[in-house]
Amino acid sequence: MSANMADNMQVNPIIGASVPRIEGPEKASGRAIYTDDITRPGMLHAALLGSHYAHARILSVDTSAARALPGVKAVLVGTDLPHNYIGMFIKDQLPLARDKVRYSGEPVAAVAAIDVQTARRALRLIEIEYEELEPVTDIEEALKPGATVIHEQRDEYPTMYELPREPNAICFTEFMEGDPSSAWDQCDVIVEDEYQVPAQYHMYMEPSSTVAEMDGNGKVTVWTSTQGVARSQMYTALAMGLPMSKVRVIAPRIGGGFGGKCEFTNQPITALLAQATGRPVKLTFSREDDMTMMKRRHGGRIYMKTGATKDGTLVARDCRIVLDGGAYADESPEVSPVAAFFSQGPYRIPNMRVEAWSVYTNLSRASAFRGFGNPQATFASESQLDDLAEQLGMDPVELRLANALEQDDKFFCGKTIEKATMKACLEKVRDASDWAGKRLHGTPARPGKKRGIGVAGMSHISGLAGAGANVLLNEDGSVTLNCGAVDIGQGSDTIFTQIVAAALALDMDQVNFAAPDTDSSPYQFQTSASRNTYVIGNAVKKAGDDVREQIYRHAGEILECNSADLELRQGGVVGVKGVPDAALPFAAIAGRALWQEGGPIMGTHNWLYTPQDRMDPKRMLLRGFALMPDAIGIFTFGAQVAEVEVDEVTGQVEVLEYWAAHDVGKAINKASVEGQIEGGIVQMLGYALTEEMLWDNGRMINPTMMDYKIPGMADAPYKIHSLLIEEAEESAPYGAKGVGEICAVGPAPAIANAIKNAVGARVNQIPATPERVLKAMQSADDAD
Amino acid sequence: MTDKQAVTLSINGDCHDVLADPRRTLLQVLREQLSLTGTKCGCNNGVCGSCTVLIDDLPMRACLTLAVAATDREITTIEGLETGGELHPVQQAFIEYQGMQCGFCTPGMVIAAKALLDRNPDPTLDEIRDELSGNLCRCTGYVKIADAVLSLVDADRGQN
């Protein structure tokens, strides 16, 4: 039995309790401070000018009238900035466009002025002469020989991976296992189709915002709405040509992120304006600026072919994924490979080939977004499995159960599965939803509507990149936890507080969660990849354990006993087992350490996910992964069922009820886990039914909340049943794995499969708008 | 340039004299001139509801209300719901039921929920979903927000 498992047997009851958010009172009272709520003495306000054109060369820029406007303190254009490219896997972007604009809305100029109105007025006085170029907006066209090239100097950018030959390609990934070319002969049934997925906007409720200020020594402090203070620090330093030691980033409360506030948003340009003016500068985007200038989910096309024998055994799959990366790469070199990696789904398919592209286009840049690539691939694969089941005459759940990965199986590309819970998820969601009864007998629908039920299986990862944590024992026996993790709303501040409280048997209010600040926090990768609870949680727990060991050492010396004879008592007391009177408050230990023996007590731990096994290049063809799939974390599994009604006249779809079974290892905070699942499902209900960024010749035509519809309360089902499977993961803190992303992987195909079940029409393109559903119903009728 | 006007606003029981451009919205004046930053700006377009405040007890969009049009009215913002240092029961319910994640929509959502319960102390689930559908939340999926509001119905009426 591992040490972790032994700990798990006597876990403090705070683990698993639905304790309220530690920051609940400040959020409910309106006292929570978000970036735009910050005001600094002498602060200026900034605004950015976005390009009018999707693709154009900048011929000349005249800012003289803008500079002359009273109240304007700085006007910056691309040529005023250091020529430092920034980006994650390929450095292809500047904070302001320099020679060329590559999407409509791309920032070309920045103004800092005494107020926002003056800054915006100044923007209108900037004259830019453009030579318009043909915009490339179609991903397949972009890949064709002779296509207009978007980044002429692509091959000169600093890059961490091998660039494909096609000049508009950001990255190309190919995986292959078995012998997919000859395996088709063994198949009795083959289905083949093309699927289309939309560009989805994150629509975090708080638009991107940054306040930057430079001190007299040339060090810049940045308060910003970010998913990672260290990432913002790195990009800001890089763009300014400063060492990271000259940049401090602090995260106030964050109004949502979902991947859109990973890497950088508007931190670099705001810091550059602070440098240019010598005064604090605030830049808060309007919603329209955020929608046109910032990031989004990759839209794209997926071509998929799957074959099975007549008993329902999956034999072969061929898949080609082409994703629209937009004008700059951002996290594309991670997103399309992840799409490829999950295109097999949580099933055994012995012969499989997949290729995945991210392609430059003259549209806004695509980035990380909850599930990063997985929801796209899973929409195709789970839709196709239902069509396969129909042709085989099999129940969709049965087909999935028959092929679900089991403990002795390897995941695609040969990676070991830590806990194979796919079957358990499917069985749980099947039973809870009365799947068999509804599928066989149906449920009466309201007049004019048809009702259906659909399933999707899914897998994802939880992990990625290193984490550190410090736990300091304060003189009064309380502790301060500092791990640099940013809570973007998912609840990690509370989770980590619970973990430390459990490790030291403290009450929640005896643990101070320190705000992320690069001046004091351990280095920390960002909030992404469902990594906080699992990766950072490991560092936090082990730092807490470290403090406990130090407390035991001191207590053993004072009480003259072995550490093994000591125990923690709730509320900050260490005592001798079986001797109620032999007890010391933590304050006595802290005092001894501080004044007499050993120095202050600080527990610290650094942790990085280490795979059990490496990819086996003999087993499969593997190329073009910027980040090796074996390093991305442990697997998680889930299964979801949606029940919908489709209006026969309008094609409108309503999701009535939803069941989601997820293997979470252990829920540290049950209500927060449910909150993640409920929120992920409703966000992706929007992806399935209404959300789609639209461009006309490269110009976004719906950059407002009015025209881009996210689900409201009346659109979302109240009955969302979170069914938690808790099989402790041995490498995880108290067994807990991440759930923030996997819950967002399944809703689109589950809903599409429910639509198919309701009206017999397959919708291959999401969002399944009434128009598309009606069209699919018409095609289904024509085919009959 | 438009001349500024003297405006007297009654907010959370206090009178504030401000000089404001007549084109300025109540949201701008609250946040930028009076430092009442609990009211949030999510769209500035009247869609998201993050800026919901009570004007004479009715939930209104502060981003669509001109400050000059709010004179002689009683304005209540999220900062005005506490009494004697105690959070309002709606605020407490949102905390207890985790009816919030990132918290950015929470002030507007709490105000809208309070307005609903003041007007209709016994709303059904469907009434809650209808009445709060003008306040968008991107994190929670709304279930726990509904639970928070339903808990107050239960507490007041002792029914499910």
Interface residues (C-beta under 8 A of the other chain):
Chain A: S18 P20 R21 E23 G24 P25 E26 K27 A28 S29 G30 R31 A32 I33 Y34 D36 D37 T39 H202 M203 Y204 M205 E206 P207 R253 I254 G255 G256 F258 S286 R287 I488 G489 Q490 G491 A671 S672 E674 G675 I677 E678 G679 G680 I681 V682 Q683 T704 M705 M706 I710 G712 M713 A714 D715 A716 Y718 I720
Chain B: R31 S35 T37 G38 T39 K40 C41 G42 C43 N44 N45 V47 C48 S50 T77 I78 E79 L81 E82 L87 Q91 Q92 F94 I95 E96 Y97 Q98 M100 Q101 C102 G103 F104 C105 T106 P107 V110 L125 I128 R129 D130 L132 S133 G134 N135 L136 C137 R138 C139 T140 G141 Y142 V143 K144 I145 A146
